[in-house]
Structures are given as structure tokens and as C-alpha cells.
């Protein structure tokens, strides 16, 4: 793999990992070796799209999983409020 490709992947991976200092470092290294700002912006946009798509998928799963659990109905005076509670 050439250095240009390696730095573009590293830049995208840094975004995916949520590491600002890594992003800065890989942006600077990519600039140093001659990668264009347009190419770096494209790598970042691809990584952002992947990250947002994954976030939406995990949020959807987080909404669905609790719906799969049967929650028992509470009887009278079983709210856990304490003695004498009128709930």
C-alpha cells in the first residue's frame, strides 16, 4: 500500500475512532506527502457516512431490543414506594 492510501485510510479511521488528535496528525502527514485537501475531505465524508449509518443502525436496535422483553404487570402496592404508599 502506498503512503497516500495509508494516510487517507488512517484519517478516516481516526474519525471513526473519534480521535481528534489522530485526525489532526494524519491530516498533517497527508498534507506533508502531497495528498490534496479534496481527497482528504472525500475520505472524511466517506468515514462520516459510515459512522452515521452505523449510529442509526445501533440506535434502531436499541429501540427494538427492549420491545422484545415481556415486562410483568405490577400488582397493587408493588411499586416499591414503601409502607403506607397509596400508589
C-alpha positions in Angstrom: 0.0 0.0 0.0 1.4 3.4 -0.8 1.8 6.2 1.8 -1.0 8.3 0.2 -3.6 5.5 0.6 -2.3 4.6 4.1 -2.8 8.2 5.3 -6.3 8.5 3.8 -7.3 5.3 5.5 -5.7 6.4 8.7 -7.6 9.8 8.5 -10.9 8.0 8.0 -10.1 5.5 10.8 -9.3 8.4 13.2 -12.7 9.9 12.5 -14.4 6.5 13.0 -12.5 6.1 16.3 -13.4 9.6 17.4 -9.8 10.7 18.0 -9.3 14.4 17.2 -5.6 14.4 17.8 -5.2 11.4 15.4 -7.2 13.2 12.8 -5.0 16.3 13.1 -1.9 14.2 12.9 -3.0 12.2 9.8 -4.3 15.3 8.1 -0.9 17.0 8.6 1.0 13.9 7.4 -1.2 13.6 4.4 -0.6 17.2 3.5 3.1 16.7 4.0 3.2 13.9 1.5 1.1 15.8 -1.0 -2.4 14.4 -0.6 -4.9 17.1 -1.8 -7.4 18.6 0.6 -10.1 17.5 -1.7 -9.1 13.9 -1.4 -8.8 14.1 2.4 -12.2 15.7 2.6 -13.6 12.9 0.5 -12.1 10.3 2.8 -13.6 12.1 5.8 -17.0 12.3 4.1 -16.9 8.5 3.4 -16.0 7.8 7.1 -18.7 10.2 8.3 -21.3 8.4 6.2 -20.2 5.0 7.5 -20.2 6.3 11.1 -23.7 7.9 10.9 -25.1 4.9 9.2 -23.7 2.6 11.9 -25.0 5.0 14.6 -28.5 5.0 13.2 -28.5 1.2 13.0 -27.4 0.8 16.6 -30.0 3.3 17.7 -32.6 1.3 15.9 -31.5 -1.9 17.5 -31.5 -0.1 20.9 -35.2 0.8 20.4 -36.1 -2.7 19.2 -34.5 -4.9 21.9 -36.5 -3.6 24.9 -39.7 -4.3 22.9 -38.7 -8.0 22.9 -38.9 -8.3 26.6 -42.1 -9.0 28.4 -42.5 -6.7 31.3 -44.5 -8.2 34.2 -47.5 -6.2 35.3 -47.3 -4.9 38.9 -50.0 -5.8 41.3 -51.4 -3.4 43.9 -48.9 -1.9 46.3 -46.0 -3.4 44.5 -44.5 -0.1 43.2 -41.7 -0.3 45.7 -42.6 3.1 47.2 -42.6 1.8 50.7 -45.1 1.1 53.5 -48.3 3.1 53.5 -47.9 4.2 49.9 -51.2 4.6 48.1 -49.8 4.1 44.6 
